[in-house]
Amino acid sequence: MKPKVVQYLDKGEFPLGEGEALSLYRAMRRARFFDEKALTLQRQGRLGVYAPFMGQEAAQVGLALVLGEGDFVVPSYRESAMLLARGLPIHTLLLYWRAHPAGWRFPEGVRAVNPYIPIATQIPQAVGLALAGRYRGENWVVATSIGDGGTSEGDFHEGLNFAAVFRAPVIFLVQNNGYAISVPRAKQMRVDYIARRAEGYGMPGVVVDGNDAVAVYLEAKKAVERARQGEGPTLLEALTYRLAPHTTSDDPSRYRTREEEEAWRARDPLLRFRRALEERSLWDEEREGELLAQLEEEFARELALADSVPEPRPEEIVEHVYAEMGPDQRRAWEALRQGKHVEEVW
C-alpha cells in the first residue's frame, strides 16, 4: 500500500494561526529573495559556484521554523533557506559562498554547523550531535537534510540505523526533488517513496507534499515534538522540485523537459502559499510591496557588510578547524604565515 502524501492546501485546509502563517510566508519570501540575488551575484563574478534552492523553500523553512532556540540544524550545501530561517546573517552566508573564512564562523547563538559538501556525510554526524545533547543532559533536537540522490550513499543508511537503535532525537528531512543532479529518481532506486525505507530501520516515515508549506510545517512540528519527548527519529520525505539548476554550473535542459519544469512551476510553493493567504485576506499586493522593499534594504545593507570584509590571510584557512589548533594545524599555520608552501613543513 502506498504511503499517504500529507497535503492541506489542495484540500482547501489551512490549520495555521495568522501569526504562524505570516511568519512562515515572510521567511519563505525572504529566502526566495536571497536566492534570486545570489544567482545574480554569481553571474557577476561576486560569488563562487552556488547551489540554488528555488522551489524548495517550503521544505526547508517549514522545518527550520518549528525548531526550538536550542535545537541544531546540520545542512547540506543546498540549505541556504534553512540557515537563513535559523538566524544566520545574510552577510555571513554570502561570505560562505565566496569561500571566505569569515563565512565559516557562524555567530554565537546560531545553532547550525557549516553546510556539508560531500554527499551524506552530515547524516551520521547529525546523529552524533543529537546523542551528544543527551549525554550533556540537554534536550536539544537535531534536524538534518539531504536530497534524494544522497539517500543512496552508505552514510545515509548507517546514520539512520544508528539513530533508530539509540532513539536519537533527529529529524531526517529528505528533499526529494526528483533528480540526483541529472539522474531521475526512477533510475536511482526501485522504491516509489524514500520514506518506505524508514520502516526497515524502525522509525516512522512520513511523506508530505514538499510544496505545501502548511503540510511541511505541521508534520515537522510533530516530528520535533516526538524527538523531544524521547520517542526517537523521524524520516520526513518532502516531495518537491528544484526550479533552478543543480548549481550555477549546471544545464538542466540536458536532462529534463521544459514541459516538466512548467508543470512544477505551477506548483511553486511560494505562490501556492501566497494565494492561500490572499484567499483568507491575510495578504495583498500592498503588503507584498512593503515586504520586498524591506528585503531590498536588508540585502543591500548585508551585501555592503560582506563587501567590507578584508581579503583573507592565507593562514586563516586552518584557524577555524578546531577551537584550539593542534600540532598539525599549528605547523601549517606557521608555514602559511611565513609564505611557505605547507608541504615544506612536513
HELIX and SHEET records of a PDB file:
HELIX    1   1 LEU A    9  LYS A   11  5                                   3    
HELIX    2   2 GLU A   18  ARG A   43  1                                  26    
HELIX    3   3 GLU A   57  ALA A   64  1                                   8    
HELIX    4   4 SER A   80  ALA A   85  1                                   6    
HELIX    5   5 ILE A   90  TRP A   97  1                                   8    
HELIX    6   6 PRO A  101  GLY A  103  5                                   3    
HELIX    7   7 GLN A  122  TYR A  135  1                                  14    
HELIX    8   8 GLY A  149  SER A  152  5                                   4    
HELIX    9   9 GLY A  154  VAL A  165  1                                  12    
HELIX   10  10 ARG A  185  LYS A  187  5                                   3    
HELIX   11  11 ILE A  194  ARG A  196  5                                   3    
HELIX   12  12 ARG A  197  TYR A  201  1                                   5    
HELIX   13  13 ALA A  213  ARG A  228  1                                  16    
HELIX   14  14 PRO A  252  ARG A  254  5                                   3    
HELIX   15  15 ARG A  258  ARG A  265  1                                   8    
HELIX   16  16 PRO A  269  GLU A  279  1                                  11    
HELIX   17  17 GLU A  285  SER A  308  1                                  24    
HELIX   18  18 PRO A  314  VAL A  318  5                                   5    
HELIX   19  19 PRO A  327  ARG A  337  1                                  11    
HELIX   20  20 VAL A  342  VAL A  345  5                                   4    
SHEET    1   A 6 VAL A   5  VAL A   6  0                                        
SHEET    2   A 6 GLY A 205  ASP A 209  1                                        
SHEET    3   A 6 THR A 234  LEU A 239  1                                        
SHEET    4   A 6 VAL A 170  ASN A 176  1                                        
SHEET    5   A 6 VAL A 142  GLY A 147  1                                        
SHEET    6   A 6 PHE A  72  VAL A  74  1                                        
SHEET    1   B 2 TYR A 179  ALA A 180  0                                        
SHEET    2   B 2 VAL A 183  PRO A 184 -1                                        
END                                                                             
